[in-house]
Amino acid sequence: MARSRLLTLLLVPLAFLLMGARGAPLVDPAPLAVPSGLTAKDVSKAIRAGIAQRGWVVNKDDKGQIDATLNNREHQVVIAIVYDAKQVKVNYVSSENMNYSEKNGTRYIHKKYTQWTQNVVADINKELQVAAIKTEK
């Protein structure tokens, strides 16, 4: 009897740990509206300025899409930032050591991913607003 209680006490925390290892649901951020008066070139410059603030590196910049990578200690995340003169959209591409998985059509990833992409969106939005003010002058 005491042995089964001890086993239960050891297995319950392990079960919770394993459930948490799955990570948080991966949801791409909502698109950002681009202020009026900016061209696609202005948007590209704002994106580059925004992502550079937190160490993201541009891998590729084709017309309408910037691929960027963040290396944070042993973690790596790659995102695609699709843009035009009307909106900017950040999409997950790949990752390393971020516990990415898919189960029943739902994607999961390390909880830090959400924070990192929210920061990217906020930084890009700030740079878009700055660019809009500069074009008004």
The first five atom37 places (N, CA, C, CB, O) and aatype in JSON, in Angstrom:
{
  "aatype": [12, 0, 1, 15, 1, 10, 10, 16, 10, 10, 10, 19, 14, 10, 0, 13, 10, 10, 12, 7, 0, 1, 7, 0, 14, 10, 19, 3, 14, 0, 14, 10, 0, 19, 14, 15, 7, 10, 16, 0, 11, 3, 19, 15, 11, 0, 9, 1, 0, 7, 9, 0, 5, 1, 7, 17, 19, 19, 2, 11, 3, 3, 11, 7, 5, 9, 3, 0, 16, 10, 2, 2, 1, 6, 8, 5, 19, 19, 9, 0, 9, 19, 18, 3, 0, 11, 5, 19, 11, 19, 2, 18, 19, 15, 15, 6, 2, 12, 2, 18, 15, 6, 11, 2, 7, 16, 1, 18, 9, 8, 11, 11, 18, 16, 5, 17, 16, 5, 2, 19, 19, 0, 3, 9, 2, 11, 6, 10, 5, 19, 0, 0, 9, 11, 16, 6, 11],
  "atom_mask": [
    [1, 1, 1, 1, 1],
    [1, 1, 1, 1, 1],
    [1, 1, 1, 1, 1],
    [1, 1, 1, 1, 1],
    [1, 1, 1, 1, 1],
    [1, 1, 1, 1, 1],
    [1, 1, 1, 1, 1],
    [1, 1, 1, 1, 1],
    [1, 1, 1, 1, 1],
    [1, 1, 1, 1, 1],
    [1, 1, 1, 1, 1],
    [1, 1, 1, 1, 1],
    [1, 1, 1, 1, 1],
    [1, 1, 1, 1, 1],
    [1, 1, 1, 1, 1],
    [1, 1, 1, 1, 1],
    [1, 1, 1, 1, 1],
    [1, 1, 1, 1, 1],
    [1, 1, 1, 1, 1],
    [1, 1, 1, 0, 1],
    [1, 1, 1, 1, 1],
    [1, 1, 1, 1, 1],
    [1, 1, 1, 0, 1],
    [1, 1, 1, 1, 1],
    [1, 1, 1, 1, 1],
    [1, 1, 1, 1, 1],
    [1, 1, 1, 1, 1],
    [1, 1, 1, 1, 1],
    [1, 1, 1, 1, 1],
    [1, 1, 1, 1, 1],
    [1, 1, 1, 1, 1],
    [1, 1, 1, 1, 1],
    [1, 1, 1, 1, 1],
    [1, 1, 1, 1, 1],
    [1, 1, 1, 1, 1],
    [1, 1, 1, 1, 1],
    [1, 1, 1, 0, 1],
    [1, 1, 1, 1, 1],
    [1, 1, 1, 1, 1],
    [1, 1, 1, 1, 1],
    [1, 1, 1, 1, 1],
    [1, 1, 1, 1, 1],
    [1, 1, 1, 1, 1],
    [1, 1, 1, 1, 1],
    [1, 1, 1, 1, 1],
    [1, 1, 1, 1, 1],
    [1, 1, 1, 1, 1],
    [1, 1, 1, 1, 1],
    [1, 1, 1, 1, 1],
    [1, 1, 1, 0, 1],
    [1, 1, 1, 1, 1],
    [1, 1, 1, 1, 1],
    [1, 1, 1, 1, 1],
    [1, 1, 1, 1, 1],
    [1, 1, 1, 0, 1],
    [1, 1, 1, 1, 1],
    [1, 1, 1, 1, 1],
    [1, 1, 1, 1, 1],
    [1, 1, 1, 1, 1],
    [1, 1, 1, 1, 1],
    [1, 1, 1, 1, 1],
    [1, 1, 1, 1, 1],
    [1, 1, 1, 1, 1],
    [1, 1, 1, 0, 1],
    [1, 1, 1, 1, 1],
    [1, 1, 1, 1, 1],
    [1, 1, 1, 1, 1],
    [1, 1, 1, 1, 1],
    [1, 1, 1, 1, 1],
    [1, 1, 1, 1, 1],
    [1, 1, 1, 1, 1],
    [1, 1, 1, 1, 1],
    [1, 1, 1, 1, 1],
    [1, 1, 1, 1, 1],
    [1, 1, 1, 1, 1],
    [1, 1, 1, 1, 1],
    [1, 1, 1, 1, 1],
    [1, 1, 1, 1, 1],
    [1, 1, 1, 1, 1],
    [1, 1, 1, 1, 1],
    [1, 1, 1, 1, 1],
    [1, 1, 1, 1, 1],
    [1, 1, 1, 1, 1],
    [1, 1, 1, 1, 1],
    [1, 1, 1, 1, 1],
    [1, 1, 1, 1, 1],
    [1, 1, 1, 1, 1],
    [1, 1, 1, 1, 1],
    [1, 1, 1, 1, 1],
    [1, 1, 1, 1, 1],
    [1, 1, 1, 1, 1],
    [1, 1, 1, 1, 1],
    [1, 1, 1, 1, 1],
    [1, 1, 1, 1, 1],
    [1, 1, 1, 1, 1],
    [1, 1, 1, 1, 1],
    [1, 1, 1, 1, 1],
    [1, 1, 1, 1, 1],
    [1, 1, 1, 1, 1],
    [1, 1, 1, 1, 1],
    [1, 1, 1, 1, 1],
    [1, 1, 1, 1, 1],
    [1, 1, 1, 1, 1],
    [1, 1, 1, 1, 1],
    [1, 1, 1, 0, 1],
    [1, 1, 1, 1, 1],
    [1, 1, 1, 1, 1],
    [1, 1, 1, 1, 1],
    [1, 1, 1, 1, 1],
    [1, 1, 1, 1, 1],
    [1, 1, 1, 1, 1],
    [1, 1, 1, 1, 1],
    [1, 1, 1, 1, 1],
    [1, 1, 1, 1, 1],
    [1, 1, 1, 1, 1],
    [1, 1, 1, 1, 1],
    [1, 1, 1, 1, 1],
    [1, 1, 1, 1, 1],
    [1, 1, 1, 1, 1],
    [1, 1, 1, 1, 1],
    [1, 1, 1, 1, 1],
    [1, 1, 1, 1, 1],
    [1, 1, 1, 1, 1],
    [1, 1, 1, 1, 1],
    [1, 1, 1, 1, 1],
    [1, 1, 1, 1, 1],
    [1, 1, 1, 1, 1],
    [1, 1, 1, 1, 1],
    [1, 1, 1, 1, 1],
    [1, 1, 1, 1, 1],
    [1, 1, 1, 1, 1],
    [1, 1, 1, 1, 1],
    [1, 1, 1, 1, 1],
    [1, 1, 1, 1, 1],
    [1, 1, 1, 1, 1],
    [1, 1, 1, 1, 1],
    [1, 1, 1, 1, 1]
  ],
  "atom_positions": [
    [[0.82, -1.19, 0.0], [0.0, 0.0, 0.0], [0.87, 1.27, 0.0], [-0.94, -0.01, 1.21], [0.64, 2.19, -0.79]],
    [[1.87, 1.3, 0.89], [2.77, 2.45, 0.96], [3.57, 2.59, -0.33], [3.71, 2.32, 2.16], [3.87, 3.7, -0.76]],
    [[3.9, 1.46, -0.93], [4.66, 1.48, -2.17], [3.82, 2.09, -3.31], [5.1, 0.05, -2.54], [4.36, 2.88, -4.09]],
    [[2.56, 1.77, -3.4], [1.72, 2.32, -4.46], [1.5, 3.82, -4.26], [0.36, 1.58, -4.5], [1.43, 4.56, -5.23]],
    [[1.39, 4.27, -3.0], [1.27, 5.71, -2.73], [2.53, 6.46, -3.15], [0.99, 5.96, -1.23], [2.47, 7.52, -3.76]],
    [[3.66, 5.89, -2.83], [4.94, 6.49, -3.2], [5.06, 6.58, -4.72], [6.11, 5.69, -2.61], [5.48, 7.59, -5.26]],
    [[4.68, 5.5, -5.39], [4.71, 5.48, -6.86], [3.79, 6.55, -7.43], [4.31, 4.09, -7.39], [4.16, 7.24, -8.38]],
    [[2.61, 6.71, -6.86], [1.66, 7.73, -7.31], [2.24, 9.13, -7.09], [0.32, 7.58, -6.57], [2.14, 9.99, -7.97]],
    [[2.83, 9.35, -5.93], [3.43, 10.65, -5.64], [4.55, 10.99, -6.61], [3.95, 10.67, -4.22], [4.77, 12.16, -6.92]],
    [[5.25, 9.99, -7.09], [6.32, 10.22, -8.04], [5.81, 10.39, -9.46], [7.31, 9.09, -7.99], [6.38, 11.17, -10.23]],
    [[4.76, 9.69, -9.82], [4.26, 9.71, -11.19], [3.39, 10.93, -11.52], [3.49, 8.46, -11.46], [3.39, 11.39, -12.65]],
    [[2.66, 11.44, -10.54], [1.78, 12.59, -10.8], [2.58, 13.81, -11.26], [0.96, 12.93, -9.55], [2.24, 14.4, -12.28]],
    [[3.64, 14.21, -10.54], [4.42, 15.36, -11.05], [5.05, 15.09, -12.41], [5.52, 15.72, -10.05], [5.15, 15.99, -13.24]],
    [[5.46, 13.85, -12.65], [6.03, 13.5, -13.96], [4.98, 13.66, -15.05], [6.58, 12.06, -13.95], [5.29, 14.15, -16.14]],
    [[3.75, 13.25, -14.78], [2.67, 13.39, -15.77], [2.43, 14.86, -16.09], [1.37, 12.74, -15.25], [2.26, 15.22, -17.25]],
    [[2.41, 15.72, -15.06], [2.22, 17.16, -15.31], [3.39, 17.74, -16.1], [2.06, 17.91, -13.99], [3.19, 18.58, -16.97]],
    [[4.58, 17.3, -15.8], [5.77, 17.76, -16.52], [5.68, 17.39, -18.0], [7.04, 17.17, -15.89], [5.99, 18.2, -18.87]],
    [[5.27, 16.17, -18.27], [5.16, 15.71, -19.66], [4.05, 16.44, -20.4], [4.92, 14.21, -19.7], [4.19, 16.72, -21.59]],
    [[2.97, 16.75, -19.73], [1.89, 17.5, -20.38], [2.37, 18.89, -20.75], [0.66, 17.58, -19.46], [2.01, 19.41, -21.8]],
    [[3.18, 19.51, -19.89], [3.7, 20.85, -20.16], [4.77, 20.86, -21.23], [0.0, 0.0, 0.0], [5.01, 21.89, -21.85]],
    [[5.43, 19.72, -21.47], [6.5, 19.65, -22.46], [5.97, 19.88, -23.86], [7.21, 18.3, -22.38], [6.73, 20.22, -24.78]],
    [[4.68, 19.68, -24.03], [4.07, 19.87, -25.34], [4.16, 21.32, -25.78], [2.6, 19.41, -25.32], [4.23, 21.6, -26.97]],
    [[4.18, 22.24, -24.84], [4.32, 23.65, -25.16], [2.99, 24.34, -25.31], [0.0, 0.0, 0.0], [1.94, 23.78, -25.0]],
    [[3.06, 25.55, -25.77], [1.88, 26.38, -25.97], [1.39, 26.23, -27.41], [2.18, 27.86, -25.64], [2.19, 25.92, -28.3]],
    [[0.11, 26.44, -27.65], [-0.37, 26.41, -29.04], [0.34, 27.48, -29.87], [-1.91, 26.62, -29.09], [0.53, 28.61, -29.41]],
    [[0.71, 27.12, -31.07], [1.39, 28.05, -31.98], [0.31, 28.7, -32.84], [2.48, 27.32, -32.87], [-0.34, 28.05, -33.65]],
    [[0.14, 29.99, -32.65], [-0.82, 30.76, -33.44], [-0.06, 31.93, -34.04], [-2.04, 31.26, -32.57], [0.55, 32.72, -33.32]],
    [[-0.09, 32.03, -35.36], [0.58, 33.15, -36.01], [-0.14, 34.45, -35.62], [0.61, 32.97, -37.56], [-1.37, 34.47, -35.54]],
    [[0.62, 35.52, -35.38], [0.0, 36.8, -35.0], [-0.94, 37.33, -36.09], [1.08, 37.84, -34.69], [-0.78, 37.03, -37.27]],
    [[-1.91, 38.11, -35.66], [-2.83, 38.74, -36.61], [-2.06, 39.71, -37.5], [-3.98, 39.48, -35.86], [-1.05, 40.27, -37.07]],
    [[-2.52, 39.9, -38.74], [-1.83, 40.84, -39.63], [-1.83, 42.27, -39.08], [-2.49, 40.83, -41.03], [-2.77, 42.7, -38.4]],
    [[-0.77, 42.98, -39.39], [-0.65, 44.39, -39.02], [-1.1, 45.25, -40.19], [0.81, 44.75, -38.6], [-0.71, 45.0, -41.33]],
    [[-1.91, 46.25, -39.92], [-2.3, 47.18, -40.97], [-1.17, 48.18, -41.18], [-3.63, 47.92, -40.61], [-0.58, 48.67, -40.22]],
    [[-0.87, 48.46, -42.43], [0.17, 49.43, -42.77], [-0.48, 50.8, -42.88], [0.9, 49.04, -44.12], [-1.51, 50.95, -43.54]],
    [[0.11, 51.81, -42.24], [-0.45, 53.17, -42.35], [-0.48, 53.62, -43.81], [0.37, 54.16, -41.51], [0.4, 53.27, -44.6]],
    [[-1.49, 54.39, -44.15], [-1.61, 54.87, -45.53], [-0.44, 55.78, -45.88], [-2.95, 55.61, -45.73], [0.15, 56.44, -45.02]],
    [[-0.12, 55.78, -47.14], [0.96, 56.63, -47.63], [2.31, 55.94, -47.71], [0.0, 0.0, 0.0], [3.26, 56.52, -48.24]],
    [[2.42, 54.71, -47.19], [3.69, 53.99, -47.26], [3.71, 53.06, -48.47], [3.93, 53.17, -45.96], [2.71, 52.44, -48.81]],
    [[4.85, 52.98, -49.11], [5.03, 52.06, -50.23], [5.54, 50.72, -49.69], [6.03, 52.65, -51.29], [5.89, 50.6, -48.52]],
    [[5.56, 49.73, -50.55], [6.1, 48.42, -50.15], [7.57, 48.56, -49.76], [5.94, 47.4, -51.31], [8.04, 47.86, -48.86]],
    [[8.29, 49.44, -50.42], [9.7, 49.67, -50.07], [9.82, 50.27, -48.67], [10.38, 50.6, -51.1], [10.7, 49.88, -47.9]],
    [[8.94, 51.21, -48.33], [8.92, 51.78, -46.98], [8.62, 50.7, -45.94], [7.87, 52.91, -46.89], [9.22, 50.68, -44.87]],
    [[7.69, 49.82, -46.27], [7.31, 48.74, -45.36], [8.48, 47.8, -45.14], [6.09, 47.96, -45.9], [8.75, 47.38, -44.01]],
    [[9.19, 47.46, -46.21], [10.36, 46.59, -46.1], [11.41, 47.21, -45.18], [10.97, 46.33, -47.5], [11.97, 46.52, -44.33]],
    [[11.67, 48.49, -45.33], [12.65, 49.18, -44.48], [12.2, 49.17, -43.02], [12.86, 50.63, -44.96], [13.02, 48.96, -42.13]],
    [[10.91, 49.38, -42.78], [10.38, 49.38, -41.42], [10.5, 48.0, -40.79], [8.92, 49.84, -41.41], [10.84, 47.87, -39.61]],
    [[10.22, 46.97, -41.57], [10.34, 45.6, -41.07], [11.79, 45.31, -40.68], [9.86, 44.58, -42.12], [12.06, 44.8, -39.59]],
    [[12.7, 45.64, -41.58], [14.13, 45.39, -41.3], [14.58, 46.12, -40.04], [14.99, 45.83, -42.51], [15.31, 45.56, -39.22]],
    [[14.16, 47.36, -39.88], [14.54, 48.14, -38.69], [13.91, 47.52, -37.44], [14.09, 49.62, -38.84], [14.56, 47.44, -36.39]],
    [[12.68, 47.08, -37.54], [11.98, 46.51, -36.39], [12.58, 45.19, -35.92], [0.0, 0.0, 0.0], [12.76, 44.99, -34.72]],
    [[12.89, 44.3, -36.85], [13.39, 42.98, -36.43], [14.83, 43.04, -35.96], [13.27, 41.99, -37.58], [15.25, 42.21, -35.14]],
    [[15.59, 44.0, -36.45], [17.0, 44.11, -36.05], [17.15, 44.48, -34.58], [17.71, 45.15, -36.91], [18.17, 44.17, -33.97]],
    [[16.15, 45.13, -34.01], [16.22, 45.59, -32.63], [16.4, 44.45, -31.63], [14.98, 46.37, -32.29], [17.0, 44.64, -30.57]],
    [[15.9, 43.28, -31.95], [15.97, 42.15, -31.01], [16.83, 41.0, -31.52], [14.58, 41.64, -30.72], [16.73, 39.88, -31.03]],
    [[17.68, 41.29, -32.51], [18.64, 40.29, -32.94], [18.2, 39.37, -34.05], [0.0, 0.0, 0.0], [18.92, 38.42, -34.36]],
    [[17.06, 39.61, -34.67], [16.65, 38.81, -35.81], [17.54, 39.17, -37.0], [15.13, 39.04, -36.16], [17.9, 40.33, -37.18]],
    [[17.89, 38.18, -37.8], [18.76, 38.36, -38.96], [17.98, 38.02, -40.22], [20.05, 37.49, -38.84], [17.3, 36.99, -40.29]],
    [[18.07, 38.9, -41.22], [17.38, 38.66, -42.5], [18.15, 37.61, -43.29], [17.24, 39.98, -43.32], [19.34, 37.76, -43.55]],
    [[17.46, 36.54, -43.68], [18.05, 35.48, -44.52], [17.8, 35.75, -45.99], [17.48, 34.11, -44.14], [18.66, 35.5, -46.84]],
    [[16.6, 36.28, -46.27], [16.2, 36.49, -47.65], [15.21, 37.63, -47.68], [15.59, 35.19, -48.27], [14.36, 37.75, -46.79]],
    [[15.31, 38.46, -48.69], [14.37, 39.56, -48.86], [13.95, 39.59, -50.32], [14.98, 40.93, -48.41], [14.55, 40.29, -51.14]],
    [[12.92, 38.83, -50.62], [12.35, 38.86, -51.96], [11.18, 39.83, -51.94], [11.89, 37.43, -52.43], [10.68, 40.18, -50.87]],
    [[10.77, 40.25, -53.09], [9.67, 41.2, -53.16], [8.46, 40.63, -52.41], [9.31, 41.51, -54.64], [7.89, 39.61, -52.79]],
    [[8.09, 41.32, -51.35], [6.9, 40.93, -50.6], [7.12, 39.93, -49.49], [0.0, 0.0, 0.0], [6.15, 39.58, -48.8]],
    [[8.33, 39.45, -49.27], [8.58, 38.5, -48.18], [10.01, 38.62, -47.67], [8.3, 37.07, -48.63], [10.97, 38.61, -48.44]],
    [[10.1, 38.73, -46.35], [11.4, 38.72, -45.67], [11.43, 37.49, -44.79], [11.64, 40.04, -44.84], [10.54, 37.3, -43.96]],
    [[12.45, 36.65, -44.96], [12.67, 35.51, -44.07], [13.72, 35.91, -43.06], [13.11, 34.23, -44.88], [14.78, 36.43, -43.42]],
    [[13.42, 35.68, -41.78], [14.34, 36.11, -40.71], [14.54, 34.98, -39.7], [13.79, 37.37, -39.99], [13.66, 34.14, -39.49]],
    [[15.72, 34.97, -39.08], [16.09, 33.95, -38.1], [16.51, 34.62, -36.8], [17.23, 33.05, -38.64], [17.2, 35.64, -36.8]],
    [[16.09, 34.01, -35.7], [16.54, 34.42, -34.38], [17.27, 33.25, -33.76], [15.36, 34.88, -33.49], [16.72, 32.16, -33.64]],
    [[18.51, 33.48, -33.36], [19.29, 32.48, -32.62], [19.4, 32.98, -31.19], [20.72, 32.24, -33.26], [20.0, 34.02, -30.93]],
    [[18.81, 32.24, -30.27], [18.8, 32.62, -28.87], [19.31, 31.44, -28.05], [17.38, 33.05, -28.4], [18.58, 30.47, -27.83]],
    [[20.54, 31.52, -27.62], [21.24, 30.42, -26.96], [21.16, 29.18, -27.85], [20.63, 30.13, -25.55], [21.67, 29.21, -28.97]],
    [[20.56, 28.1, -27.39], [20.49, 26.87, -28.2], [19.22, 26.81, -29.05], [20.57, 25.65, -27.29], [18.99, 25.81, -29.74]],
    [[18.41, 27.85, -28.99], [17.15, 27.87, -29.74], [17.31, 28.64, -31.05], [16.03, 28.5, -28.89], [18.07, 29.6, -31.14]],
    [[16.57, 28.19, -32.06], [16.55, 28.91, -33.33], [15.12, 28.92, -33.86], [17.52, 28.26, -34.36], [14.42, 27.91, -33.82]],
    [[14.7, 30.08, -34.36], [13.37, 30.23, -34.95], [13.52, 30.94, -36.29], [12.41, 31.03, -33.99], [14.28, 31.9, -36.41]],
    [[12.79, 30.45, -37.29], [12.75, 31.08, -38.6], [11.31, 31.49, -38.88], [13.3, 30.12, -39.73], [10.39, 30.69, -38.73]],
    [[11.12, 32.75, -39.27], [9.79, 33.25, -39.62], [9.82, 33.84, -41.02], [9.32, 34.3, -38.59], [10.86, 34.24, -41.53]],
    [[8.65, 33.89, -41.63], [8.46, 34.58, -42.91], [7.56, 35.78, -42.64], [7.85, 33.63, -44.01], [6.49, 35.64, -42.04]],
    [[8.0, 36.94, -43.07], [7.21, 38.16, -42.9], [6.74, 38.57, -44.29], [8.04, 39.31, -42.19], [7.52, 39.08, -45.1]],
    [[5.47, 38.34, -44.53], [4.87, 38.64, -45.83], [4.26, 40.04, -45.75], [3.78, 37.56, -46.24], [3.53, 40.35, -44.8]],
    [[4.55, 40.88, -46.73], [4.11, 42.27, -46.64], [3.77, 42.85, -48.0], [5.18, 43.12, -45.98], [4.2, 42.36, -49.04]],
    [[2.97, 43.91, -47.95], [2.72, 44.77, -49.1], [2.4, 46.15, -48.52], [1.53, 44.22, -50.02], [2.66, 46.4, -47.35]],
    [[1.85, 47.03, -49.32], [1.57, 48.39, -48.84], [0.33, 48.46, -47.97], [1.42, 49.34, -50.02], [-0.03, 49.53, -47.48]],
    [[-0.35, 47.32, -47.76], [-1.57, 47.32, -46.95], [-1.44, 46.58, -45.63], [-2.67, 46.71, -47.74], [-2.06, 46.98, -44.64]],
    [[-0.64, 45.5, -45.6], [-0.52, 44.74, -44.36], [0.8, 43.98, -44.26], [-1.66, 43.77, -44.25], [1.5, 43.77, -45.25]],
    [[1.11, 43.57, -43.02], [2.29, 42.78, -42.72], [1.83, 41.57, -41.93], [3.36, 43.61, -41.92], [1.07, 41.7, -40.97]],
    [[2.28, 40.38, -42.32], [1.87, 39.14, -41.66], [3.11, 38.34, -41.3], [0.92, 38.31, -42.56], [3.97, 38.12, -42.16]],
    [[3.21, 37.9, -40.04], [4.33, 37.09, -39.56], [3.87, 35.64, -39.48], [4.85, 37.6, -38.17], [2.87, 35.33, -38.83]],
    [[4.61, 34.74, -40.13], [4.27, 33.32, -40.15], [5.44, 32.46, -39.69], [3.84, 32.9, -41.56], [6.59, 32.73, -40.02]],
    [[5.12, 31.43, -38.92], [6.12, 30.46, -38.49], [6.61, 29.66, -39.7], [5.53, 29.5, -37.41], [5.81, 29.28, -40.55]],
    [[7.92, 29.42, -39.77], [8.49, 28.59, -40.83], [9.1, 27.32, -40.23], [9.56, 29.38, -41.62], [8.73, 26.21, -40.6]],
    [[10.04, 27.5, -39.29], [10.69, 26.34, -38.69], [11.37, 26.74, -37.39], [11.72, 25.71, -39.67], [11.45, 27.93, -37.05]],
    [[11.86, 25.74, -36.66], [12.58, 26.02, -35.43], [13.45, 24.83, -35.05], [11.6, 26.34, -34.29], [13.27, 23.72, -35.55]],
    [[14.4, 25.1, -34.17], [15.24, 24.06, -33.59], [15.23, 24.23, -32.08], [16.7, 24.12, -34.16], [15.32, 25.35, -31.56]],
    [[15.12, 23.12, -31.38], [15.11, 23.09, -29.91], [14.0, 23.95, -29.32], [16.45, 23.57, -29.38], [14.17, 24.55, -28.26]],
    [[12.86, 24.0, -29.99], [11.71, 24.75, -29.49], [10.51, 23.84, -29.22], [11.32, 25.85, -30.5], [9.39, 24.32, -29.04]],
    [[10.74, 22.54, -29.2], [9.69, 21.56, -28.9], [8.48, 21.68, -29.83], [9.24, 21.71, -27.46], [7.34, 21.49, -29.39]],
    [[8.72, 21.98, -31.09], [7.62, 22.08, -32.05], [7.01, 20.7, -32.27], [8.11, 22.68, -33.39], [7.71, 19.71, -32.44]],
    [[5.68, 20.67, -32.26], [4.97, 19.43, -32.57], [3.59, 19.77, -33.11], [4.86, 18.52, -31.3], [3.1, 20.89, -32.96]],
    [[2.99, 18.79, -33.72], [1.64, 18.94, -34.24], [0.83, 17.76, -33.76], [1.64, 19.05, -35.79], [1.26, 16.61, -33.89]],
    [[-0.35, 18.03, -33.22], [-1.21, 16.96, -32.74], [-2.65, 17.32, -33.06], [-1.02, 16.72, -31.22], [-3.15, 18.38, -32.65]],
    [[-3.32, 16.45, -33.79], [-4.72, 16.65, -34.16], [-4.95, 18.0, -34.85], [-5.61, 16.55, -32.93], [-5.96, 18.66, -34.61]],
    [[-4.0, 18.39, -35.7], [-4.15, 19.63, -36.46], [-3.76, 20.89, -35.7], [0.0, 0.0, 0.0], [-3.83, 21.98, -36.25]],
    [[-3.37, 20.75, -34.44], [-2.95, 21.91, -33.65], [-1.43, 21.88, -33.52], [-3.63, 21.91, -32.25], [-0.83, 20.86, -33.2]],
    [[-0.81, 23.04, -33.78], [0.64, 23.15, -33.66], [0.98, 23.63, -32.25], [1.22, 24.11, -34.74], [0.29, 24.47, -31.68]],
    [[2.07, 23.09, -31.71], [2.56, 23.47, -30.39], [4.03, 23.84, -30.49], [2.34, 22.33, -29.36], [4.76, 23.32, -31.33]],
    [[4.44, 24.76, -29.6], [5.83, 25.2, -29.59], [6.16, 25.74, -28.2], [6.09, 26.27, -30.69], [5.25, 26.02, -27.41]],
    [[7.43, 25.9, -27.91], [7.89, 26.48, -26.65], [7.17, 27.82, -26.43], [9.44, 26.68, -26.66], [6.98, 28.59, -27.37]],
    [[6.79, 28.08, -25.2], [6.01, 29.29, -24.91], [6.76, 30.58, -25.23], [5.61, 29.3, -23.46], [6.12, 31.61, -25.43]],
    [[8.08, 30.56, -25.29], [8.84, 31.76, -25.61], [8.6, 32.23, -27.04], [10.32, 31.51, -25.39], [8.75, 33.42, -27.34]],
    [[8.24, 31.3, -27.94], [8.01, 31.67, -29.33], [6.95, 32.77, -29.42], [7.57, 30.44, -30.16], [7.11, 33.75, -30.15]],
    [[5.87, 32.6, -28.68], [4.79, 33.59, -28.72], [5.29, 34.95, -28.27], [3.62, 33.14, -27.84], [4.96, 35.96, -28.88]],
    [[6.08, 34.98, -27.22], [6.63, 36.25, -26.73], [7.54, 36.88, -27.78], [7.41, 36.03, -25.41], [7.47, 38.08, -28.03]],
    [[8.4, 36.06, -28.38], [9.32, 36.59, -29.39], [8.58, 37.17, -30.59], [10.29, 35.5, -29.84], [8.94, 38.24, -31.08]],
    [[7.56, 36.47, -31.06], [6.83, 36.98, -32.23], [5.97, 38.19, -31.87], [5.95, 35.88, -32.83], [5.79, 39.07, -32.7]],
    [[5.44, 38.24, -30.65], [4.71, 39.44, -30.23], [5.64, 40.65, -30.19], [4.06, 39.22, -28.83], [5.25, 41.76, -30.57]],
    [[6.86, 40.43, -29.74], [7.85, 41.52, -29.74], [8.16, 41.98, -31.16], [9.14, 41.07, -29.04], [8.27, 43.18, -31.42]],
    [[8.31, 41.03, -32.09], [8.59, 41.36, -33.49], [7.45, 42.21, -34.06], [8.77, 40.08, -34.34], [7.69, 43.23, -34.7]],
    [[6.22, 41.78, -33.82], [5.06, 42.52, -34.33], [5.03, 43.92, -33.74], [3.75, 41.76, -34.0], [4.78, 44.89, -34.46]],
    [[5.27, 44.05, -32.44], [5.26, 45.38, -31.8], [6.36, 46.27, -32.36], [5.42, 45.24, -30.27], [6.14, 47.45, -32.61]],
    [[7.54, 45.69, -32.56], [8.67, 46.48, -33.08], [8.42, 46.91, -34.53], [9.96, 45.66, -33.0], [8.73, 48.04, -34.9]],
    [[7.86, 46.01, -35.33], [7.55, 46.37, -36.71], [6.47, 47.46, -36.74], [7.07, 45.13, -37.51], [6.58, 48.42, -37.49]],
    [[5.45, 47.3, -35.91], [4.37, 48.29, -35.86], [4.91, 49.67, -35.48], [3.3, 47.85, -34.86], [4.52, 50.68, -36.07]],
    [[5.81, 49.7, -34.51], [6.42, 50.97, -34.1], [7.18, 51.6, -35.27], [7.37, 50.75, -32.9], [7.06, 52.81, -35.51]],
    [[7.95, 50.8, -35.99], [8.72, 51.33, -37.12], [7.81, 51.77, -38.26], [9.7, 50.27, -37.63], [8.13, 52.74, -38.96]],
    [[6.7, 51.09, -38.46], [5.73, 51.52, -39.48], [5.15, 52.89, -39.12], [4.59, 50.47, -39.62], [4.98, 53.74, -39.99]],
    [[4.85, 53.1, -37.83], [4.31, 54.38, -37.4], [5.34, 55.5, -37.59], [3.87, 54.3, -35.92], [5.0, 56.6, -38.02]],
    [[6.59, 55.21, -37.27], [7.67, 56.19, -37.46], [7.81, 56.53, -38.94], [9.0, 55.65, -36.9], [7.95, 57.69, -39.31]],
    [[7.77, 55.5, -39.79], [7.88, 55.72, -41.24], [6.73, 56.56, -41.75], [7.93, 54.38, -42.0], [6.92, 57.42, -42.61]],
    [[5.54, 56.33, -41.23], [4.36, 57.09, -41.65], [4.51, 58.57, -41.28], [3.08, 56.51, -41.02], [4.15, 59.45, -42.06]],
    [[5.03, 58.83, -40.11], [5.24, 60.21, -39.67], [6.28, 60.89, -40.56], [5.68, 60.27, -38.19], [6.12, 62.06, -40.91]],
    [[7.33, 60.17, -40.93], [8.37, 60.75, -41.78], [7.83, 61.07, -43.18], [9.56, 59.78, -41.89], [8.23, 62.07, -43.77]],
    [[6.93, 60.25, -43.71], [6.41, 60.5, -45.06], [5.42, 61.66, -45.07], [5.73, 59.25, -45.6], [5.19, 62.27, -46.12]],
    [[4.83, 61.99, -43.91], [3.89, 63.11, -43.83], [4.62, 64.44, -43.95], [3.1, 63.05, -42.52], [4.03, 65.43, -44.39]],
    [[5.88, 64.47, -43.57], [6.61, 65.75, -43.55], [7.03, 66.17, -44.91], [7.82, 65.66, -42.66], [7.66, 67.22, -45.06]]
  ]
}
